[in-house]
Amino acid sequence: MTDLDSPPFDHAVRGRFNAWFFSALDRYIDRVARPLKRIAFDGLDAARVVEIGPGVGANLRYLPAGAELIAIEPNLRMHAPLRRRCAAAGVTLTLVPGYADRLPLPDHSVDEVICSLVLCTVPDPDAVLAEATRVLRPGGRFRFVEHVAAPSGSPRAKTQQVLHKPWAWLFEGCDLHRDTAAAIERAGFTRTTIVPMKPRGSIFYPVNTMICGTAEL
């Protein structure tokens, strides 16, 4: 296990809350998101995977046995549970406590970059996607599960607008009405598959407009 030198952040309230929240609700969130993740992560068999914002390790269950995970996670409070879960899962972890707009990886060096519920939180999704395309080899894939802006004028869109500021503060910058699909489509991938889906049985009404899929370089 290796920690690369990059500046993390450590917020005593939000950092601790998010680490607790995603650990405590891990099984429930996975049950809700499983149909989307099965689409996005289908055929994921690379021995070395880069994950943007792995949090406490929600996607470890979708990695192949014996995989190496290069985890880009700036929230210091997520690191201990992520290390524990990787050890339990037999996943080799290289933890990068920094930001996804500056990946410490060579050009065209990896086959798979994955993320879920992350592009809503980054200040500049275009910069993050540019880094993903930079480090992927030709034919490499970017796999994603994200919530997105609800259709304009819909009850959910109005709820997203009302909750935007407090939600963003609590969930580390999460933007409830971001057009993430458009960002992925303009990122320069050669083939992109985006599947819109409403998760069943989810209590998280503001984020129940979702997309999943893959983008190939």
Disulfide bonds with the S-S distance in Angstrom:
none
